[in-house]
Amino acid sequence: MCMFHLVTKFHFSRSRARAHALSFSLACLFLMLLLSACGTNTGILHGNGGWQASGLNAYHFRALAVNGNTPQKVYAGSDQGAIFTSSDSGDHWTRTRSDIGHLAAINALGLDTSGKNLYAAADSGLWSSSDGGQHWQELGTGSLPTDTYLALAFDLNASNHLYVGTAQHGIYMSKDAGQSWSALTSNWPAGTQVNGLTYAVDQKQLWAATSTGVYRTQDDGKTWNTFNLGLPTNIPVNVVVPASITGGQSGLVYVGTQRGFYLSHDNGAHWVQGKDTLAVTPITSIVPDFRSSDSHTLYIGTGAGTLQSDDEGQTWRAVANGLPSGHTVYALAIGGTNNSQLFAALNDIYLNPGNNQSGSTNILPIILFIAFFVLLYYFAQGKRRRRLINTIIKREDSQSPPPPTE
């Protein structure tokens, strides 16, 4: 009987040690899952939904452009004046063979409807290239003022028509691909900085986001009307985008200011905030998703990352994890193969989803969860065995004869 007790207690001790080991393993697995779920795009649970950096972190980017005819071809302009191009959806980037003539910050990039002419609005002027950025020529010599150029817009129904916005001299229009220019400053407020331009083809309206609010013309600048009712006073407007440019609701217009996102359902006559106000967040870029079947989806670049709305700007959520915190997203663009990616310009060019994120990485969560339930099963089996052993020990103890008395 003593031998039985020794063997039983030995097995019980070994079972208890195994149970402790399983408990420790289970705790480690849970911690690993928790840390992975909270991680960035390097986390083991990271799949196709995260942001992927391009490795251009020696530069700060402010401008993006995608060739609408070949969306795998993407351009990015930096604060340092360097312009990079990718022909494989951002998988590889190459600096253009030559830079603009006077190296300075690139504030906006754009392509005409043919995709052959690339334009760069820079601190040193306005530049164009007809060979993908390999050679540049300055535009408007003698007809455009010396100024900082901040914004570009194109008439999609007329490939030679483009508009540029400046820091001090208002807006200019060209109808011959930039060879000659006309000032659209008939009643333009002096000294107003143009931060963003959008041309709405359906209504033939040019919208301007400026340091003093929102302006619009529908007669090529002969008259400008102000649309600021409901916007915060003395707060610069960075971007204005009518939803109709991507097939959205007519009369719906989005605005990004230095203090929040606003929308109008009456073509700018009144502005309101959505349910998620973003009241203290700088909004730097707005990109309606032309791939959306109902035209309700849009993306915004902010001082705190990239957000997505699926209800025309009423509520917002983060697009994905993986962007560095504390960096402003200055530009966004949809492109890549089949326009399947979102590009973001900040201290690098980021892609979502990334090209290096294969679907096979998604098997890791499955393996981890299987392991979790296997450990849970063995843990439960160990508890059952311990209960059985305890029952046997108690039974044997109760049946053991009392020790002999002398």
N, C-alpha and C positions, 0 to 999 in steps of 0.2 A: 504493500500500500504506500509506503514511503517513496518507493521508486516511482509509482504512479504520480504522486504529488510532485516529485521533482521534475518528471518529464512534462507534466501538465503546466507547471509554473514556468518551466523553460519555454514551452510553446507560447504561453501567455505573454511572457516578457518579449519574445521575438515578435509576436503579433502586435504588441503595443509599440515596439520600436518601428515596425513597418507602418503602423497607423500614423505615428508622428512624422515619419518621412513623407508619407502621402499627404498629410496635412500641410507640411512645409512646401511640398511641390505644388499643391493646389494654391496656396497663398502666393507663391512666386508666379504661377501662371496668371492668376488674377491681376497681380501688379503689372505684369508684362502687357496684358491686354489693356489695362487702364492707361499705361504710359503710351502705348502705341496709338490708342484712340485720341490722345491729347497731343500727339506729335505733329510735326509739319510734314512736308512732302518727302522727308526721309524716313518716316515711320514705317514699320513693317506692315501696317494695315493700309498703307497708302496704295491706292489703285489709280484708275484713270481720272479721278476727279480732282487731283491736286495740281498746283502750279509747278512748272518746271523752269528753272533759271537757264538762260542761254550761255552764261559764262562771260558776259560782257560787263562785268561789275567794275571795271575801271572807268566806266562812263556813267553819266547821268542823262537819261533820255527824256525828251519832252514831246516827241512827235512820232507818229506812225502813219504809214500809208500801205494799202493793199491794192494790188493790181486786180481790178474787178473782173478782167477777162482771164487772168491766170492767178487765182487766189493763193497759190503756193508761193508766189513772189511777194515778199514783204520788205518794206523799207523802214528804217528807224533813224531818227536824227537826235543828236546829243547836244548838251549844253556846251561841250567843247568844240562844236562845229563838225565833228566827224559824222559821216553818214554811212550806215551799214545796210547791206542788202542780203537777203536770203532767198534762194530759189527752191528750197525744199521744206517749206512750211516752218521755218525757224529752226531746223535741225542743225544747220551750219550757217554762219554769218561771215561775210567778207566786207571789209571796209572798201568803199569805192576807190577806184584807181586814183582819182584826183579829188581834191576838196573844192568847196566853193572858193572863189577868188580871194575873199577876205574872211579868214576863218573866224567864225563867231557862232553864238548859240543858234541852233535850229529850232524855231518856235512852231512851225507847221510844215507838213509835207502833204502833197496831193498830186493825183494823176488825172489827166483828162479822160474822157470817156473811151478814147481809143487805147489807153494804157501805154502809149508811146512817149508821152511828154510828162516828165516828172518836174514838179515845182517845189521850191524850198523858200519859205518865208523865214528870214534870219535877222539877227540884230544888225547885220551889215548890208541888208538890202534884200532884193528879190532875185532868185536864180532859177534857171531851168536847165534840164538835161534831156536830150533825145535818145540817149543810149544807156539808160538805166543807171545814171549817176556816174558814169565813167569820165565824162567831160561836162563842164558847167559853163554857162554864160550868164552874165548879169543882164537883167531885163530893165527896161525903162530908163536907160541912161539918157538924161536930158528931159525926160517927161515925167519921171517919178521923183518925189522929193527924197532927200537924204533923211532917213528915219529908221526906226526899228519896225520891222514887219512881223506881224503877230498872227495873222489869220488868212485863210484861203477858203474860197467857195467856188463851185463850178455849176454851170447850167448843163444838166445832163442831156438836154435836148439839142444843145449846140456845143460841140466839142471845143470850139475856139473861144467860147465865152468864159471868162473867169473874173473873180473879184478878189481884191486884197485889202486887208485892214492894217492900219498903222497905229503907232503910239500917239502921234501928235497931229497928223494931217488927214485924218478921216479915212474914207474908202475910195478905191479906184477900180475902174472897170476896163477890161480889154475885150474886144470882139475879134481879135486876130492873133490869139495865142500869145499875147504879151508883147507884141511888136509895137503897139501904140496904146495909150491910156487916156481915160477921161476921168476927171474928178467927180465924185458923186457927193458933193458938199454944198448943195444949194442952200439948205437951211440946217446944215449940220452944226451941232454945238461945238464951238471952238475948244480945243484942248482935250476933247473926249477920246480916251484910249479905246481902241477896238480890240476886244479879247477873243471874239469868236464870230464867225459868219456861217450862215446856212441859207442856201437857195432852195425854195420850195417850187418845184417845177409845175405842180398841179395848179397853183394859183399865181405863178410868176411873181413871187414875193421874195425879197431879200431881207433876211432877219440879221440883226447885229446885236451881239452881247457886248456891253461896254462898261466902262468905269462909272457911268452915270445911269445905267439901266438898260432897258430893251428898246430898240428902234426897229422900224420896218418901213420899207419902201416898195411900192408896186409900179413905179414909173421910172425905174432906172435912176433913182436918186434925185429926181426933180423935187420931190417932197419927201420928208421923213416924218413919221408919226411916232410918238412916245407911248409905250405900253408898260406902265409901272404900278398900276393900281393893285395893291396887295403885296407888293414886294417890299422888303425892308429898305428904309431910306438910307442913303449914303453908304450902301454896301455894293461893291462891284459885282457885276454879273459876268460870269466866265464863259457860259455856253448857253445857246438857245437852239432848240431843235423841234420843228413841227413833226408830229407823228406821221403825217401824211407822206413824208419822203420815203417811207418804207411800207406804204399801204395801210397805215393806221387811220384812226378816226379823224375825219375832217374837222378842223377847228381845235383839235387837241394839240397843245404846245407844251414842251418841257423846258424848264429853265434851271440851270445850276448857278448858285451864287456862292459868295464866300461864307455865307451862313445859311446853308440849307438848300433843299430841292423844292421847286414849286411847279405847279401845272395850271394850265388854263383850258377850259372847255369852250371858250368863246373867242378863239383866235387872238388871245392876248389881252382882251378887254379887262378881265379880272384874273388875278392869280390867287391860288390857295395852296396850302400844304397838304400832303397826303396824311394818312393815318400815322405813319412813322415820319415824324417831322424832319429829322436830321438837322435840327435848327442851328446847331453850332458847328456843323461839319462843312468844310469847304468842298464844293462839288466842282471838279475840274473838267470832266468830260461826260458826255451822254451818248450812248450808242443804242438806238432801237434795234432789236433783233429781227432782221428781215427774213430770217428762217422760220420765225414763229408763225404758225398757221392762223392764229387769231390776232396777231400784231399787238399783243398785250405785254410781251416781254421786252425789257430793256436793261442795260447795264450802265452803271455809273462809276467813274473813277473819283475817288475822294481823298481827303487828307488822312484817311484811316483805312485804306484798302479799296477793294472792288466789291460792289454790291449788285445784286440782281433783284428785279421786281417782275412778278408774273401777273400783276394786276394794274398795269399802266401807272406805276409809281405810287400806289397807295401804301404798300408794305414792302419791306426790304429784308434780304438775308445775304449772308456772305456767299460769294460764288464758290469758293473752295479754300482750303488751307494752303499754306506754303509761301505766301507773300511776307516779306520782312515787315515787322511792325515799325511804326514811326516814320514811314516813307510815304510821300504823296504820290498817287498814281496820276500822272499828267496826261496820259492818252490811252485810249482803248481802240481796238480794231478787231473785226471779225474777218477771218481768212483761213488759210491752210487748205489742204485737200478737201474738196467738197464744202468749203467754208465751215469746217467742223471745229475750228479752234478760236479761242479768244486770246488776243495778245494785249499785254499791259506794259506800259513804259514807265519805269521809275529808275532805281539805281542799277537796273539791268533790264533786259527784255524777258518777260515771263510769258509762258504758254500754258493754256489750259484747254483740254488735257495736253500733257507733254508727249513728245514723240518717243521718249524712252520708257514710257510706262506701258508695258505690255500687259495684256489681260491675265497672263500667268501669275502676276503678283497677287491677284485676288484669291489664289488658292491658299495663301498663308492664313487668312482668317478662318477658312474652313478647317485646315489642319489643327489650328489652335483650339477651335471649339470642339472638334472631335476629341482631342487630347483632354480637354476640360471634362467632358462627359465620361471618358474612360477612367480618369482619375476619380471622378465622383462615384462611379460604379464600384471601383475597387475600395474606395473609402467606405462606402456603405456595406460592402461585403466584409470588410475588416471589422466593422462595428457588430455585424451579425455574428461573426465568429467569436468575438470577445464576449458577447452576451451568452453564447452557447458554452464557452469555456467557464465563465463565471457560474453558470447554472450547474455544470458538472462538478466544479470545485465545491460549491455549497452542498450539493447532494452527497458527495463523498465525505465531506466533513461531518455531515449530519449522521451518516451511516457508520462512521469510524467508531470502534469501541473505545470507551474511555481508557486512559492509561491505567495499568494495574497499580493497585495501592499496596504498600507493604504492611 
